[in-house]
Amino acid sequence: MNRKVLYVTPRKTKEGLNWAVLPQNASRPVKILENKKDAVDLAKEIAQNANLGQVRIQNQHGIFQTEYTYGLDPKKYKG
């Protein structure tokens, strides 16, 4: 079974910085929001409703800062 992966990623616009909820391998976001917290909440809700879900959150510079998994955790590897 595949894990549904969603990214919360920054989007710069004329109006300022917005936040996109973007499914993995998709070219169009589910939604673009003005507030990062709202984008994270939406992504978490979608991931929790999937059998296996994951949310990867970027900061305003595009660097990954947090990850949440729902359902079975992916295998842990030494590294």
N, CA and C of each residue as an Amber inpcrd file, in Angstrom:
protein
   237
   0.8520000  -1.1810000   0.0000000   0.0000000   0.0000000   0.0000000
   0.8960000   1.2430000   0.0000000   0.5710000   2.2230000  -0.7990000
   1.3700000   3.4390000  -0.9060000   0.9970000   4.4580000   0.1590000
   1.9990000   5.1550000   0.6080000   1.8050000   6.2260000   1.5880000
   1.4330000   7.5100000   0.8500000   0.4180000   8.2160000   1.3410000
   0.0310000   9.5090000   0.7700000   0.9190000  10.5720000   1.4160000
   1.7930000  11.1650000   0.6060000   2.7440000  12.1580000   1.0970000
   2.3080000  13.5470000   0.6460000   2.2350000  14.4590000   1.6090000
   1.8700000  15.8510000   1.3330000   2.9910000  16.7590000   1.8120000
   3.2600000  17.7850000   1.0270000   4.2830000  18.7630000   1.3730000
   3.6180000  20.1030000   1.6770000   4.0850000  20.7560000   2.7330000
   3.7030000  22.1370000   3.0040000   4.9220000  22.9550000   2.6080000
   4.7530000  23.7470000   1.5580000   5.8870000  24.4220000   0.9510000
   5.5860000  25.9040000   0.7240000   6.5900000  26.7710000   0.8630000
   6.3500000  28.2060000   0.6810000   6.1680000  28.5670000  -0.7850000
   5.3330000  29.5540000  -1.0350000   5.1010000  30.0980000  -2.3780000
   5.1650000  31.6100000  -2.2990000   6.1000000  32.2090000  -3.0070000
   6.1980000  33.6690000  -3.0260000   5.2630000  34.2140000  -4.0960000
   4.4860000  35.2120000  -3.7150000   3.5720000  35.8740000  -4.6440000
   3.7610000  37.3860000  -4.5230000   3.0610000  38.1150000  -5.3440000
   3.1090000  39.5830000  -5.2670000   2.6570000  40.0790000  -3.8960000
   1.6930000  39.3750000  -3.3200000   1.1190000  39.7760000  -2.0360000
   2.0070000  39.3940000  -0.8580000   2.9820000  38.5200000  -1.0660000
   3.8400000  38.0750000   0.0350000   4.0520000  36.5780000  -0.0140000
   4.2790000  35.9980000   1.1410000   4.5600000  34.5670000   1.2470000
   3.2750000  33.8070000   1.5540000   2.9390000  32.8330000   0.7260000
   1.8080000  31.9410000   0.9570000   2.3360000  30.5340000   1.1540000
   1.4520000  29.6130000   1.5420000   1.8420000  28.2280000   1.8220000
   0.9650000  27.2760000   1.0270000   1.5990000  26.3730000   0.2910000
   0.8860000  25.4150000  -0.5490000   0.8900000  24.0420000   0.1090000
  -0.2310000  23.3460000   0.0030000  -0.3220000  21.9380000   0.3880000
  -0.2670000  21.1650000  -0.9230000   0.8460000  20.4740000  -1.1250000
   1.1350000  19.8500000  -2.4110000   1.3170000  18.3440000  -2.2610000
   0.4820000  17.5330000  -2.9210000   0.6860000  16.0880000  -2.8930000
   1.9660000  15.7050000  -3.6450000   2.5870000  14.6160000  -3.2110000
   3.7990000  14.1360000  -3.8750000   3.5010000  13.8320000  -5.3370000
   4.4200000  14.2030000  -6.2240000   4.3340000  13.9700000  -7.6680000
   3.1770000  14.7020000  -8.3400000   2.6700000  15.7510000  -7.6980000
   1.5840000  16.5430000  -8.2970000   2.1260000  17.8970000  -8.7210000
   1.5740000  18.4290000  -9.7800000   2.0110000  19.7480000 -10.2340000
   1.1320000  20.8600000  -9.6620000  -0.0560000  20.4980000  -9.2000000
  -0.9770000  21.4950000  -8.6570000  -1.2190000  21.2280000  -7.1760000
  -1.2080000  22.2780000  -6.3750000  -1.4670000  22.1000000  -4.9440000
  -2.9390000  21.8080000  -4.6690000  -3.1850000  21.1650000  -3.5410000
  -4.5560000  20.9570000  -3.0670000  -5.1680000  22.3160000  -2.7530000
  -4.3670000  23.1540000  -2.0940000  -4.8310000  24.4920000  -1.7190000
  -3.6220000  25.3550000  -1.3870000  -3.7520000  26.6550000  -1.6260000
  -2.7320000  27.6170000  -1.2290000  -3.3590000  28.5260000  -0.1720000
  -2.6680000  28.6370000   0.9600000  -3.1970000  29.4000000   2.0910000
  -2.2350000  30.5160000   2.4870000  -2.7560000  31.5520000   3.1160000
  -1.9280000  32.6810000   3.5450000  -1.1410000  32.3600000   4.8080000
  -1.6400000  31.4280000   5.6050000  -1.0790000  31.1390000   6.9150000
  -0.4610000  29.7420000   6.9300000   0.7740000  29.6210000   7.4050000
   1.4570000  28.3240000   7.4460000   0.7280000  27.3430000   8.3620000
   0.2460000  27.8080000   9.5210000  -0.4470000  26.9280000  10.4580000
  -1.6770000  26.3050000   9.8090000  -2.4340000  27.0950000   9.0530000
  -3.6170000  26.5780000   8.3690000  -3.2280000  25.5290000   7.3270000
  -2.1190000  25.7570000   6.6260000  -1.6570000  24.7940000   5.6250000
  -1.2240000  23.4870000   6.2850000  -0.5170000  23.5890000   7.4030000
  -0.0870000  22.3940000   8.1370000  -1.2980000  21.6300000   8.6530000
  -2.2670000  22.3420000   9.2120000  -3.4820000  21.6930000   9.7280000
  -4.2280000  20.9520000   8.6180000  -4.3530000  21.5700000   7.4500000
  -5.0360000  20.9260000   6.3230000  -4.2710000  19.6860000   5.8710000
  -2.9560000  19.7970000   5.7380000  -2.1420000  18.6500000   5.3100000
  -2.2390000  17.5030000   6.3100000  -2.2030000  17.8130000   7.5940000
  -2.3290000  16.7740000   8.6300000  -3.6890000  16.0810000   8.5480000
  -4.7380000  16.8670000   8.3410000  -6.0870000  16.3000000   8.2480000
  -6.1860000  15.3320000   7.0660000  -5.6570000  15.7220000   5.9190000
  -5.6830000  14.8590000   4.7360000  -4.8740000  13.5940000   4.9910000
  -3.6790000  13.7330000   5.5750000  -2.8110000  12.5840000   5.8320000
  -3.4260000  11.6300000   6.8520000  -4.0810000  12.1660000   7.8720000
  -4.7030000  11.3220000   8.8920000  -5.8920000  10.5440000   8.3370000
  -6.5660000  11.0910000   7.3250000  -7.7070000  10.4110000   6.7210000
  -7.2890000   9.3330000   5.7200000  -6.0240000   9.3280000   5.3300000
  -5.5040000   8.2760000   4.4510000  -5.1120000   7.0780000   5.3240000
  -5.1010000   5.8830000   4.7370000  -4.6550000   4.7210000   5.5100000
  -3.2210000   4.9070000   5.9830000  -2.3710000   5.3400000   5.0880000
  -0.9860000   5.6750000   5.4000000  -0.7450000   7.0880000   4.9190000
  -0.3440000   7.9770000   5.8180000  -0.1400000   9.3660000   5.4340000
   1.1500000   9.9250000   5.9910000   1.6540000  10.9430000   5.3300000
   2.8770000  11.6010000   5.7640000   2.8120000  13.0690000   5.3620000
   3.2560000  13.9520000   6.2640000   3.3220000  15.3790000   5.9930000
   4.7630000  15.8170000   6.1870000   5.3180000  16.4880000   5.1750000
   6.6780000  17.0260000   5.2380000   6.5740000  18.5360000   5.1220000
   7.0910000  19.2370000   6.1300000   6.9180000  20.6900000   6.2260000
   8.2520000  21.3840000   5.9860000   8.2170000  22.3790000   5.1070000
   9.3950000  23.1860000   4.8240000   9.2920000  24.5390000   5.5320000
  10.4580000  25.1600000   5.7840000  10.4270000  26.5060000   6.3250000
  10.3520000  27.5070000   5.1730000  10.4210000  28.7870000   5.4710000
  10.2480000  29.8120000   4.4340000  11.3800000  29.8170000   3.4150000
  12.5010000  29.1370000   3.7200000  13.6290000  29.0520000   2.7930000
  13.6290000  27.7420000   2.0060000  12.5970000  26.9050000   2.2170000
  12.4790000  25.6540000   1.4860000  13.2120000  24.4830000   2.1140000
  13.7530000  24.6550000   3.3120000  14.4700000  23.5800000   4.0070000
  13.4690000  22.7950000   4.8540000  13.5280000  21.4610000   4.7610000
  12.6050000  20.6330000   5.5390000  12.9020000  20.7860000   7.0250000
  11.8410000  21.0080000   7.8000000  12.0200000  21.2120000   9.2290000
  11.2970000  20.1750000  10.0700000  10.1820000  19.6390000   9.5960000
   9.3870000  18.7050000  10.3900000   8.7190000  17.6920000   9.4820000
   8.4950000  16.5040000  10.0360000   7.8020000  15.4480000   9.2920000
   6.8830000  14.6980000  10.2560000   5.6730000  14.4170000   9.8130000
   4.7100000  13.6410000  10.5870000   4.2870000  12.4410000   9.7560000
   4.1920000  11.2670000  10.3820000   3.6840000  10.0840000   9.6890000
   2.4650000   9.5580000  10.4370000   1.5310000   9.0360000   9.6710000
   0.2910000   8.4940000  10.2240000   0.0990000   7.0930000   9.6710000
  -0.4330000   6.2120000  10.4950000  -0.5200000   4.8090000  10.1080000
   0.7790000   4.1310000  10.5160000   1.1820000   3.1220000   9.7940000
   2.4290000   2.4320000  10.0990000   3.6100000   3.3300000   9.7790000
   4.5600000   3.4110000  10.7080000   5.7710000   4.1860000  10.4490000
   6.6290000   3.4910000   9.4160000   7.3140000   4.2890000   8.5630000
   8.2400000   3.6650000   7.6200000   9.3790000   2.9790000   8.3740000
  10.0380000   2.0330000   7.7320000  11.1370000   1.3150000   8.3710000
  12.2150000   2.2920000   8.7960000  12.7940000   2.0260000   9.9480000
  13.8990000   2.8470000  10.4530000  15.2030000   2.2070000   9.9890000
  16.0720000   3.0080000   9.4430000  17.3630000   2.5320000   8.9840000
  18.4750000   3.1950000   9.7700000  19.5380000   2.4570000  10.0440000
  20.6960000   3.0600000  10.6700000  21.3230000   4.0060000   9.6660000
  21.7850000   5.1390000  10.1450000  22.3770000   6.0610000   9.1710000
  23.1080000   7.1880000   9.7760000
